[in-house]
Amino acid sequence: MKWGSKVKRTACIFYASTFVVLSLATVAAAQTTPAELIDMSLEDLLDLDISESDVKTKKKHWEFNLSYTKGSFGGYKSGTTEFSFQDVLFSQGEMRSDQNYPIVPTFICQNAFNASASYHISDRTSLSVSVPYITQSTDHISSVPGFQEFILKTEGIGDIAVALAHGKKLSNNDNLTSVIGVRLPVGSINETGDTPRNGPNTLERLPYTMQLGSGTLDLTGSLTYLRNDKDFSLGANVNGVLRTGKNDNHYRLGNNIGTSVFARYNKHHQFQPGIRLSARHIGRISGGDISLETAGPFPFPASITDPSNYGGEKVSATATVRSCVKSDCLLSFSAEYSKPIYQNLNGIQPMERNSFSLGTALKF
């Protein structure tokens, strides 16, 4: 195949994949639970590394990955319309509605530390286990006496994931990797804190955004196409999470599906910058935790206690960089910064501001 036709073929694949992403217009929703934050971690970069199995790395049987992901949320949207904190806060003398609340989370910070180990059963097949540790903090303002401003925090182990990945070599430059797995409901869904619901110095169950796991057995999967040319890697990824049943608190987080296209410059192993355009859809929560409700015509004291105010669509642009210690990339470091460029949310809820990730991978 001539070089010109190779370039045209690569460009066609890349632009076609970009069109698929934009036409789907589905993405990671803003009001994100920790389980969903982990879905948005360095999955694309890790999948990319899996697909890169070649003569330099295929004889390595073990791979260890450490990653840190931080998600920041603040400000409100319903659909694509933005609202201020004062728009959302119900104050005495106002008419209460399903668009204002006596308790308003202002800023949410979620952190996921993820450790994973992969064993390469063969040159193209690997089995991995991932264990996340989650910390998060939510600032609030309130019209409830004694709770004008307060902070709630939780931390602990999240849901543990087990996955099987298999790569298929389509040509000298083209690879296809499929991943199937399950996420085990290890993370707590019974975290408590001192909220205004029953007055000061009491402990109540915290909303969905503050819990550490989904409480359900979740099925996961992804498909990644990667093309490696001399100086560039181009590819596309589709991934999803299917929740099964309902948890002990009578709800199920929304299913989600995401897709992305990415490119990375590989000429120098010490500095490999890249870009990614991604989209994700997350569904509403099914069912609900009735312990989060209060009596009266408006049972939800905060937007994050209403299960219908979850999910939606988001498109994000991400800058990535990878650095390998040596040309064989047996030890590598990765970083990425992502910012939404479009959010369309189900009901009034905090919107994502940005996310940041760091990771390292060791193969031997």
N, C-alpha and C positions, 0 to 999 in steps of 0.2 A: 504494500500500500504506500502510495506517495505521501510525502510529508504534508502537502497542501490538503489532501483529502482527509488525512488524520486530524488536522486542525479543524476542518469543517465538521467532521464527525463529532469530535469532542465538544465543539461549540454548540452543535445542535442538541446534544444530550443535555448539556448544562442549561441552555436557554429553555428547552422543553421542560426540564425539571423545575426551573424557576416559574414557568407559566403554571405548572400544576400547583405549586405552593400558593401563588397569588390567587388562582381561581378557586382553590379550596377555601381560602380565607378563614382557616380554623387554627386556633392557637391556644397557648397556656393562659388560663383565666387569671384575673387579678387577685381576687380574694382567695389566696392559695393556702391550702393546708400543708403541714410538713410532708405528708406523703407525696403531694404533688410537687413540692419543692425538690425532693429527691429525684423525681422524674425529670426535672429540668436541670439536673446537675451536669457533669461532664460526659453525659451519655454519648453525645455526638463525637467528641474527641476520643473516647474510649472505643467506640465502635470503629472509628477510623483506624485506630491502632490495630484492632483485631484484623481488619481487612488487609493490613499491610504485610501480612505474613509472607516472607520471601526467603531467599537463600541465606540472608543475613540473620534471620530470627526464627526460622521454622524449626530449628533443632532445640530451641529453648523450651523447657517444659513448664516453667513456672513464671507467673507474672503477678506482681503486687502493685496495687494502686492505692494512693491516698489522695483524697480531694476534700476541699473546703468550699462550700457554696453559701453565699449570703444573699438573701432576698430582702429588698426594702419596699415598703408599701406606705402610701400616704396620699391624702386627698380622696375625693369620692367621684364616682361615675355611676350613672344608670344608663344603659345603652352606651351611647357615645357622648352624652351630655355630662359636663363636670359640675360638681356642687362643692361649695365651701363647707367647712366644719359648722359654721353658724347656720347654713341652710339645712343641715342634717340634724342639728341639736334642737330638741324640743325644750322650750322655756316656759315658765309659768305665764299664763295669760294668752298663750298661743293656742290654736286649734290643733289637737293631736291628730295625726294621720299615719298612714303606713309609709310615709316618706320622711318622717322625723322621729327622733328617738331621744329618751331622757339620758341615754348613755351613748357616747360616740368614741370609738377607738380612733385615735388620730394618726399614730405612726406604729407600724408593725415591723419588727426586725426578726427575721428567721435565719438561723444558721444551721447548716448540716455538715457534719464531719463524717466522711464516708471512707471506710477501709474495705478493700476487696482483694480476694486472692483467686487467681485463675490457674487451673492446671490444664495444660494442652495434652489431651488424650492422644491426638495425632497432629500432623502438620496443619490440619485445617479445622479441627474440632477442639473446643475447650469448654470446661465446666468451671463456673465461678460462683463465689459466695460473697455477698456484700452486707456489711453491718454499718448502719448509720447511727450517729449520736447527734441529737438535736437540742439546740437551745433557742429560746425565743422570748421576746419581750414585747408587750403591747402597752403603749401610752393611751390614756383615756381622759376625756373631759366629760362632765356630767352636770345635770341640773338637780341631782339628788343631794340633799343636805348631807354634809360630811364626806362627800365623794366628788368634790369639784374637780380634782385632778388626782389620778392614781395610776399605778403601773402594775401589771400582772406578768408573771414570768413562769415558764415551765422548762424543764430539761429532762433528757433521758434517752434511752435507746429507742430507735424507731423500728419500723418493720424490716425484717431481714429478707433479702432477696437471693434466690438461687436461679441461675440461668445457664442454658446450654447454647453455645454459639458454634455455627458451622460456616466455613468460608468455601466458596466455589470459585475457581479460577476460570473466567470466561475467555481470556486471551492473555497474551504476555503482559498487557497493561491493565486489564479490566478484572475486577473482583466483585463478587456478590456475597454478602454475609447476612445470614439469618440468625436471629436470637429468639429463643422462647424461654420463658421462665415463670416462676411464681414468687409472690411476695407474701411472706408468712406474717400473720397478725400478732407480732411481738410487742409493738409500740402501744403504750397506754392510751385508752380512750376515756379514762376516769380521772384526769387531772383536775384538781380543785384550786380555788383561790378565794380571797376575800373580796367579793363583788357586792354591789349595792342591793342585790335582789332581796336579801334577808337582813339588811342592816350591817353595821360594822362588826368586826371581830367574829365573823362567821365564815364558813367554808362552803362554797357551792361549786357544782361542776362547771367547768369552763367551756366556752363555745368551741365550735368545730376547729377554728383556726388555731386554738391553743392546745389541741390534743396532739399526741406524738405519733399516732398510727391511724390506720383506717378501720381496724377492728374486723376486717373481712379478709378472706383469702383472695388475693388479686392475681390475675393472670396477665403476664406481660409479654410483649413481642416487638421485634423490630426487623426491618429489612434495609440494608445499606448497600448502595452501589458506589464503587470507588474506581476511578481511573487514574493511574499513575503514569504521567509522562516524565520527561527528563527533568524538568524544573518545577512542575506543578502537580498537585493532586486535586481532582475535581470529583464531586459526588453528590448523592442525594440520599435521604433517609426518611423512612416512614416508621413510626412507632406508636404503640398504644398500650393502655391499661384497661382491663375489663374487671370490674368488681363483681364478686359473687355473693349472693344472699344479703342479709342484713346483720349488723353486729348486735352485741348484747344491749346496746342503747337504742336499738330499733331504727337505725338509719344506715344508709349506704352512700358513700361518696360517689360523685359522678364519674362515669367512664370518661376517658380522654383519649384523643388521638392527635398526634403531631406529625409534622413533616418539615423537612428542611433541605436546602441546597447549600453547598459549601465549596470553598476553594482555598488552597494553601500553597504557598511558594516554598519549595523544598531545596532550592539550589545549595544553600548553606545550612549544614546541620545545626550550627550553633544558633541560628535565628531563622525561624520559619513562621512568618506572619500569615494570617488567614482571615477570611470573612465568612459569615454564615447568615442566611436569611431563613427564619423559621416561623412556623405558624402552629397553633394548637387550639383545639376545642376541648373544653371541659364541661360536662353536663351538670345540671342542678343536683343537689342532694336529694335522694329518695327517702321518704319517711322523715323522722325527726326525733330529737331528744326532748321529750316533754319537760324534763327538769329545767330546761333553759327558758321556759315560758312563764308568764305571770298571768294573774286573773285580769279580766276585763276585755273590752272590745279590741284592744291592741295588745296582743299577748307577748310581743317581742320587745324587750327593753333596749335592744341594740340591733343594728342591721346584721351583725355577724351571728345572732341567735336565730335568724330566720333562714331555714334551709333553702328557700326559693331564691335567696340573694347570694347564690353561688354559681360559679361557672360563667362561661361566655367564650368569646373569641379574642385572640390577640396575635398580632404580628410583631416580631422583634428582629432587630438588626444586632449582630454580635461581631465584635473584633476578637480574634484569637491569636495566640502566639505559642509556639513550642520551641524548646531548645534541647538539643541532644548533647550529652557530654562528649560522645564520640560519633563517628559516622554510622556505626551500627545501631545507634539509638537504643541500646540496651538499658540505658538510664536516661530518662527524659523528664522535662518539667513543662507544664502547660499553664496557661492563664487565659481567661476570657472575661470580657465585659459586655453585658447585654442591656439594651434599652428598648422598651416597646415603642413602636412607631404607629400602632393602631390598637385600640382596645374597645370592644363592644361587649358590655357586661350584662348579665342577667340580674336585674334589680339593682338597687342602690348599694354599693359596696366599695371598700377601699381599693384603689387602683395601684398597680405595680409601678414603682419608680425606676428601679434598675436591679440588676443582679450581677454578682461578681464571683468568679471561681478561680481557684488555684488547685493544681494537681501535680502529682509525680508518679511515674511508672518505672518499675524495675523488672527486667526480664533476665532469667538465668536458667 
